């Protein structure tokens, strides 16, 4: 149900020096000095606890790695301050708000967050803002260093291909260029049936039946089903706006009218509200489609497929005329990545049902009709399709002729990594660094920390 899922426990530990103070037997002290910046033992222990929360083993070697990462960050932070880099205040504020909301949602509200950390919210926000400011400066400094590399030319990329052993060149996975024609079931009728069902459930609740009991029986939200539909105290920002708006407009105990979100249709009962936080129960039901919907769509797709196979109509024109999948229809059914615009897809980028059909096809084949999902909402809506496999690019070692964009990214990344590593080595030599004897036995990845 929630839009954002974070490992918030780890986030709390990473942001809170106070959390590190909770470890019994740990006496806090400074363990390293980089220029004018100090690394505290509590910071290392907080990071170690975060690793344990992820199921990782934390020993002396791990703590040495943690310290080295912190030393590297201090080098970038020191240079960022020397270069008078500035923080993007709007971005930091947005990140801070997001993190505060997530932590409050995890701990159960503002009061419980203050109890956990032993500090008022305004004080926590001050401390966390400083942490985020430092992170912003470090990232900006790293970008500056990484960007200070020569601009690559086609000749550079060609030379890289000629001089690099094949086993060291990137592998390009099999890619598919696909066109589709999609037909939706009768969503209007299915949605009407869901709304009527939820209205009936709402009437039963108003007439005295328990919301939680009906949620356990009928809700299709697996995350809250076993808890009687209860979502827990959380920020309104992590839910769909329509859901949050409806919940926040209720009085405690009141049940909403039917609310539509990309997840489906809901009725909501408010349990508690605190500022921009609320706890609510909900019942989620998604539209269900009948075998008649499937048969009707399959029949239409079969007819379109037969016209294309008979050369009466091109797949391109058929998609523009008949496809109801709006993102691809105007391009003759050509599927494209919504983020990159690329018209080639690897296996992992495809819907499972699409790939299960596609993997048995050859170039130029048109599939039989099948059921799949579109890219709308969280999990997608039911849609019936036929696919035209226009092109297959087999898996291969990247080469200059076919994979120039992949290779230029590869070389740029390597150059950026080298520039960053060179920066660290240079700053190790020119920066005053002291390591506590507690950590002088560490086998650091980079030499030069202990002078």
C-alpha positions as CSV (number, residue, x, y, z in Angstrom):
1,X,0.0,0.0,0.0
2,X,2.7,2.5,0.9
3,X,4.5,4.1,-2.0
4,X,7.9,4.2,-0.4
5,X,9.6,1.3,1.3
6,X,12.9,2.1,3.2
7,X,15.1,0.3,5.6
8,X,14.2,3.0,8.1
9,X,15.8,1.3,11.1
10,X,19.2,1.6,9.2
11,X,18.4,5.1,8.3
12,X,17.7,6.1,11.9
13,X,21.1,4.7,13.0
14,X,22.9,6.3,10.1
15,X,21.4,9.7,11.0
16,X,21.7,9.6,14.8
17,X,24.8,9.9,16.8
18,X,22.6,9.4,19.8
19,X,21.7,5.9,18.6
20,X,25.4,5.0,18.9
21,X,25.4,6.1,22.5
22,X,23.0,3.3,23.4
23,X,25.6,0.5,23.1
24,X,26.6,-0.7,26.5
25,X,30.3,-0.7,27.1
26,X,31.1,1.8,24.4
27,X,33.0,4.9,25.7
28,X,32.8,7.5,22.9
29,X,36.0,9.2,21.8
30,X,37.6,10.5,18.6
31,X,39.5,7.9,16.6
32,X,40.6,9.9,13.6
33,X,41.4,13.5,12.5
34,X,41.3,14.5,8.9
35,X,42.2,18.2,8.5
36,X,39.9,19.8,11.0
37,X,37.2,17.1,10.9
38,X,37.0,14.4,13.6
39,X,35.7,10.8,13.3
40,X,34.1,9.6,16.5
41,X,34.0,6.0,17.6
42,X,30.2,6.3,18.1
43,X,29.9,7.0,14.3
44,X,31.7,3.8,13.5
45,X,29.5,1.8,16.0
46,X,26.4,3.3,14.5
47,X,27.4,2.2,11.0
48,X,28.3,-1.3,12.4
49,X,24.9,-1.6,13.9
50,X,23.3,-0.6,10.6
51,X,25.3,-3.4,8.9
52,X,24.1,-5.9,11.5
53,X,20.5,-4.8,10.9
54,X,21.0,-5.8,7.3
55,X,22.1,-9.3,8.4
56,X,25.9,-8.7,7.8
57,X,28.7,-9.9,10.0
58,X,30.6,-7.1,11.7
59,X,34.1,-7.7,12.9
60,X,37.4,-5.8,13.2
61,X,37.9,-5.9,9.4
62,X,34.4,-4.5,8.8
63,X,35.1,-1.6,11.3
64,X,38.3,-0.9,9.5
65,X,36.4,-0.6,6.2
66,X,33.8,1.7,7.8
67,X,36.6,3.9,9.1
68,X,38.3,4.1,5.7
69,X,35.0,5.1,4.0
70,X,34.6,7.8,6.6
71,X,38.1,9.1,6.0
72,X,37.5,9.3,2.3
73,X,34.3,11.2,2.9
74,X,36.2,13.7,5.1
75,X,38.7,14.3,2.4
76,X,36.0,15.3,-0.1
77,X,34.2,17.3,2.6
78,X,37.4,19.2,3.5
79,X,38.0,20.1,-0.2
80,X,34.4,21.1,-0.8
81,X,34.7,23.6,2.0
82,X,38.0,24.9,0.7
83,X,36.4,25.3,-2.8
84,X,33.4,27.1,-1.2
85,X,30.9,24.7,-2.7
86,X,27.3,25.5,-1.8
87,X,24.5,23.2,-0.7
88,X,21.3,23.0,-2.6
89,X,19.0,24.0,0.3
90,X,15.8,23.1,-1.5
91,X,17.0,19.6,-2.2
92,X,18.3,19.1,1.3
93,X,15.0,20.3,2.8
94,X,13.1,17.9,0.6
95,X,15.3,15.0,1.7
96,X,15.0,16.0,5.3
97,X,11.2,16.1,5.2
98,X,11.1,12.8,3.5
99,X,13.4,11.1,6.0
100,X,11.6,12.7,9.0
101,X,8.2,11.4,7.6
102,X,9.6,7.9,7.1
103,X,11.1,7.7,10.6
104,X,7.9,9.0,12.2
105,X,5.9,6.4,10.2
106,X,8.2,3.6,11.4
107,X,8.3,4.7,15.1
108,X,4.6,5.6,15.2
109,X,4.4,9.4,15.3
110,X,6.2,12.5,16.4
111,X,5.9,11.8,20.1
112,X,7.4,8.3,19.9
113,X,10.2,9.6,17.7
114,X,11.1,12.2,20.3
115,X,11.0,9.5,23.0
116,X,13.2,7.2,21.0
117,X,15.9,9.8,20.4
118,X,15.4,11.7,23.6
119,X,15.3,15.0,21.8
120,X,12.6,17.3,20.4
121,X,11.8,17.1,16.7
122,X,13.3,20.6,16.0
123,X,16.6,19.5,17.5
124,X,16.7,16.3,15.5
125,X,15.9,18.2,12.3
126,X,18.9,20.5,13.0
127,X,21.3,17.6,13.5
128,X,20.0,15.7,10.5
129,X,20.1,18.8,8.3
130,X,23.8,19.1,9.1
131,X,24.4,15.5,8.1
132,X,22.5,16.0,4.9
133,X,24.3,19.2,4.1
134,X,27.7,17.4,4.5
135,X,26.4,14.5,2.2
136,X,25.3,17.1,-0.4
137,X,28.8,18.8,-0.3
138,X,30.6,15.4,-0.6
139,X,28.5,14.3,-3.5
140,X,29.0,17.7,-5.3
141,X,32.7,17.5,-4.8
142,X,32.8,13.9,-6.1
143,X,30.9,15.1,-9.2
144,X,33.3,17.9,-9.8
145,X,36.3,15.6,-9.5
146,X,34.6,12.9,-11.7
147,X,33.7,15.5,-14.4
148,X,37.3,16.7,-14.6
149,X,38.2,14.2,-17.3
150,X,39.0,14.6,-21.0
151,X,36.1,14.6,-23.4
152,X,36.0,11.3,-25.3
153,X,36.0,11.1,-29.1
154,X,35.0,8.2,-31.4
155,X,38.7,7.6,-31.9
156,X,39.2,7.1,-28.2
157,X,36.4,4.5,-28.0
158,X,37.7,2.7,-31.0
159,X,41.2,2.6,-29.5
160,X,39.7,1.3,-26.2
161,X,38.0,-1.6,-28.1
162,X,41.2,-2.5,-30.0
163,X,43.4,-2.4,-26.9
164,X,41.1,-4.0,-24.3
165,X,41.0,-7.8,-24.1
166,X,37.6,-9.2,-25.0
167,X,37.1,-10.7,-21.5
168,X,37.4,-7.1,-20.1
169,X,34.8,-5.5,-22.4
170,X,31.2,-5.3,-21.2
171,X,28.7,-8.0,-22.1
172,X,25.6,-6.9,-23.8
173,X,22.5,-9.0,-22.9
174,X,20.0,-10.2,-25.5
175,X,17.6,-7.4,-26.4
176,X,14.3,-7.3,-28.1
177,X,12.5,-4.7,-30.2
178,X,8.8,-5.3,-29.9
179,X,5.5,-3.9,-31.1
180,X,2.2,-4.6,-29.4
181,X,-1.5,-4.3,-29.8
182,X,-3.4,-4.2,-26.5
183,X,-7.1,-4.5,-25.8
184,X,-8.5,-3.7,-22.3
185,X,-11.4,-5.7,-20.8
186,X,-14.7,-3.9,-20.0
187,X,-13.2,-1.9,-17.1
188,X,-16.3,0.2,-16.7
189,X,-18.5,-2.7,-15.8
190,X,-15.8,-4.3,-13.5
191,X,-15.2,-1.0,-11.7
192,X,-18.9,-0.5,-11.2
193,X,-19.2,-4.0,-9.7
194,X,-16.3,-3.2,-7.3
195,X,-17.8,0.1,-6.2
196,X,-21.2,-1.6,-5.5
197,X,-19.4,-4.2,-3.4
198,X,-17.6,-1.6,-1.4
199,X,-20.8,0.4,-0.9
200,X,-22.4,-2.7,0.5
201,X,-19.5,-3.3,2.9
202,X,-19.7,0.3,4.0
203,X,-23.4,-0.1,4.8
204,X,-22.7,-3.2,6.9
205,X,-20.0,-1.3,8.9
206,X,-22.3,1.7,9.4
207,X,-25.0,-0.8,10.6
208,X,-22.6,-2.2,13.3
209,X,-20.3,-4.8,11.8
210,X,-16.6,-4.4,12.6
211,X,-14.5,-2.9,9.9
212,X,-11.5,-5.0,10.9
213,X,-13.5,-8.3,10.5
214,X,-14.7,-7.4,7.0
215,X,-11.2,-6.2,6.1
216,X,-9.8,-9.7,7.0
217,X,-12.5,-11.3,4.9
218,X,-12.5,-9.1,1.8
219,X,-9.5,-6.8,1.5
220,X,-7.0,-7.5,-1.3
221,X,-4.1,-5.6,0.4
222,X,-1.8,-8.4,1.6
223,X,0.2,-5.9,3.7
224,X,-2.7,-5.0,6.0
225,X,-5.0,-7.9,5.6
226,X,-3.9,-9.8,8.7
227,X,-4.1,-6.6,10.8
228,X,-7.8,-6.0,10.0
229,X,-6.8,-3.5,7.3
230,X,-4.8,-1.3,9.8
231,X,-1.9,0.6,8.2
232,X,-0.2,2.0,11.3
233,X,0.6,5.6,12.0
234,X,2.3,7.1,8.9
235,X,2.9,10.3,7.1
236,X,0.3,11.3,4.5
237,X,3.1,11.8,2.0
238,X,3.8,8.0,1.6
239,X,0.3,7.2,0.3
240,X,-1.5,8.1,-2.9
241,X,-2.8,11.7,-2.7
242,X,-6.4,10.6,-3.2
243,X,-6.1,8.1,-0.3
244,X,-4.4,10.6,2.0
245,X,-6.9,13.4,1.3
246,X,-9.8,11.1,2.0
247,X,-8.4,9.7,5.2
248,X,-7.4,13.2,6.5
249,X,-10.9,14.5,5.9
250,X,-12.5,11.9,8.2
251,X,-13.3,12.2,11.8
252,X,-12.0,9.4,14.1
253,X,-14.1,6.3,13.5
254,X,-15.8,7.6,10.4
255,X,-15.8,5.5,7.2
256,X,-15.1,7.2,3.8
257,X,-17.1,6.8,0.6
258,X,-15.4,4.7,-2.1
259,X,-11.9,6.1,-3.0
260,X,-10.1,5.3,-6.2
261,X,-6.3,5.1,-6.4
262,X,-3.9,3.4,-8.9
263,X,-4.0,0.3,-6.6
264,X,-7.8,-0.1,-6.9
265,X,-10.8,1.0,-4.9
266,X,-10.9,1.5,-1.1
267,X,-13.1,2.4,1.8
268,X,-11.2,3.9,4.7
269,X,-11.8,4.3,8.5
270,X,-9.8,6.8,10.4
271,X,-8.3,5.5,13.7
272,X,-6.1,8.5,14.7
273,X,-4.7,11.7,13.3
274,X,-1.7,13.7,14.5
275,X,-0.6,16.7,12.3
276,X,0.2,15.3,8.9
277,X,0.3,11.7,10.3
278,X,-2.6,9.3,10.5
279,X,-3.5,5.7,11.2
280,X,-6.4,4.2,9.3
281,X,-7.9,0.9,8.3
282,X,-8.9,0.2,4.7
283,X,-10.5,-2.4,2.5
284,X,-8.9,-2.6,-0.9
285,X,-10.7,-4.4,-3.8
286,X,-9.5,-4.5,-7.4
287,X,-11.6,-4.9,-10.5
288,X,-12.1,-8.5,-11.5
289,X,-12.7,-9.5,-15.1
290,X,-14.8,-12.4,-16.5
291,X,-14.0,-15.1,-19.0
292,X,-16.4,-13.3,-21.4
293,X,-14.1,-10.2,-21.2
294,X,-11.1,-12.4,-22.1
295,X,-12.9,-14.2,-24.9
296,X,-14.2,-11.0,-26.4
297,X,-10.7,-9.4,-26.4
298,X,-9.0,-12.6,-27.7
299,X,-11.5,-12.8,-30.6
300,X,-10.8,-9.2,-31.6
301,X,-7.0,-9.7,-31.4
302,X,-7.3,-12.9,-33.4
303,X,-9.1,-11.0,-36.1
304,X,-6.5,-8.3,-36.2
305,X,-3.7,-10.9,-36.2
306,X,-5.2,-12.7,-39.2
307,X,-5.5,-9.4,-41.1
308,X,-1.8,-8.7,-40.5
309,X,-0.7,-12.3,-41.4
310,X,-2.7,-12.0,-44.7
311,X,-0.9,-8.8,-45.5
312,X,-4.2,-7.0,-45.6
313,X,-2.9,-4.6,-42.9
314,X,0.5,-3.8,-41.5
315,X,1.1,-4.3,-37.8
316,X,2.1,-0.6,-37.6
317,X,-1.3,0.5,-39.0
318,X,-3.2,-2.1,-37.0
319,X,-1.7,-0.8,-33.8
320,X,-2.5,2.8,-34.6
321,X,-6.1,1.8,-35.5
322,X,-7.0,-0.7,-32.9
323,X,-4.6,-0.7,-29.9
324,X,-6.0,0.7,-26.6
325,X,-2.5,0.8,-25.0
326,X,-2.1,4.6,-25.3
327,X,1.7,4.8,-24.8
328,X,2.6,2.7,-27.8
329,X,-0.4,3.0,-30.1
330,X,0.6,6.3,-31.8
331,X,4.0,4.8,-32.6
332,X,2.5,1.8,-34.4
333,X,2.7,-0.3,-31.2
334,X,6.4,0.2,-30.7
335,X,7.2,-0.4,-27.0
336,X,9.7,2.1,-25.5
337,X,11.2,2.5,-22.1
338,X,9.4,5.4,-20.3
339,X,12.6,6.6,-18.6
340,X,15.3,6.2,-21.3
341,X,13.2,6.2,-24.5
342,X,15.0,3.1,-25.7
343,X,13.0,0.8,-27.9
344,X,15.1,-2.3,-27.0
345,X,14.3,-4.3,-23.9
346,X,16.3,-6.9,-21.9
347,X,14.5,-9.8,-20.3
348,X,14.4,-8.3,-16.9
349,X,12.7,-5.1,-18.2
350,X,9.7,-7.0,-19.6
351,X,6.6,-8.1,-17.8
352,X,6.9,-11.8,-17.0
353,X,3.9,-12.8,-19.2
354,X,5.4,-10.8,-22.1
355,X,8.7,-12.5,-21.8
356,X,7.2,-16.0,-21.5
357,X,5.5,-15.5,-24.8
358,X,8.4,-13.7,-26.4
359,X,11.1,-16.2,-25.6
360,X,9.6,-18.8,-28.0
361,X,9.3,-16.4,-30.9
362,X,11.6,-15.6,-33.9
363,X,12.1,-12.3,-35.6
364,X,9.0,-11.4,-37.6
365,X,6.7,-13.6,-35.6
366,X,3.3,-12.4,-34.2
367,X,2.1,-14.0,-31.0
368,X,-1.2,-15.6,-30.2
369,X,-3.4,-13.4,-27.9
370,X,-2.4,-13.6,-24.2
371,X,-3.2,-11.9,-20.9
372,X,-0.7,-9.5,-19.4
373,X,-0.4,-6.2,-17.5
374,X,0.2,-2.6,-18.6
375,X,2.5,-0.1,-16.8
376,X,-0.2,1.9,-15.0
377,X,-0.4,2.1,-11.2
378,X,1.8,0.0,-8.8
379,X,1.3,-3.4,-10.3
380,X,-0.4,-2.7,-13.6
381,X,-3.8,-3.2,-15.0
382,X,-5.1,-6.3,-16.9
383,X,-4.7,-6.0,-20.6
384,X,-4.9,-8.6,-23.5
385,X,-2.1,-8.4,-26.2
386,X,-0.5,-9.7,-29.3
387,X,3.2,-9.0,-29.8
388,X,5.2,-8.6,-33.0
389,X,8.9,-9.4,-32.5
390,X,10.6,-6.9,-34.8
391,X,14.2,-7.4,-33.9
392,X,16.5,-9.6,-31.7
393,X,19.9,-8.4,-30.7
394,X,21.7,-11.5,-29.5
395,X,23.9,-11.4,-26.4
396,X,27.5,-10.4,-27.3
397,X,30.7,-8.7,-26.3
398,X,30.3,-4.9,-26.8
399,X,31.8,-3.7,-30.1
400,X,32.4,-0.3,-31.6
401,X,29.9,-0.6,-34.4
402,X,26.8,-1.7,-32.5
403,X,27.4,-0.6,-28.9
404,X,29.1,2.8,-29.0
405,X,26.8,4.4,-26.4
406,X,27.5,1.5,-24.0
407,X,31.2,1.7,-24.5
408,X,31.4,5.5,-24.1
409,X,29.6,5.1,-20.7
410,X,32.0,2.4,-19.7
411,X,35.1,4.4,-20.5
412,X,33.6,7.6,-18.9
413,X,32.9,5.6,-15.7
414,X,36.4,4.2,-15.6
415,X,37.9,7.6,-16.1
416,X,35.7,9.1,-13.4
417,X,36.7,6.3,-11.0
418,X,40.3,6.9,-11.7
419,X,40.0,10.6,-11.2
420,X,38.3,10.1,-7.9
421,X,41.0,7.6,-6.8
422,X,43.8,9.9,-7.9
423,X,42.1,12.7,-5.9
424,X,42.1,10.6,-2.8
425,X,45.8,9.6,-3.1
426,X,46.8,13.3,-3.7
427,X,44.7,14.5,-0.7
428,X,46.1,11.8,1.5
429,X,49.6,13.3,1.0
430,X,48.6,16.9,1.6
431,X,46.1,16.6,4.4
432,X,46.9,16.3,8.1
433,X,45.6,12.8,9.1
434,X,45.9,11.1,12.5
435,X,44.6,7.6,13.2
436,X,44.0,6.4,16.8
437,X,46.2,3.4,17.8
438,X,43.0,1.4,18.1
439,X,42.8,1.3,14.3
440,X,46.4,1.5,13.3
441,X,46.5,-2.3,12.8
442,X,43.9,-2.1,10.1
443,X,44.7,-3.3,6.6
444,X,43.2,-0.4,4.7
445,X,42.5,-0.7,1.0
446,X,44.6,2.4,0.3
447,X,48.0,3.0,1.7
448,X,48.8,6.4,3.1
449,X,46.4,6.9,5.9
450,X,48.9,6.1,8.6
451,X,51.9,8.4,8.4
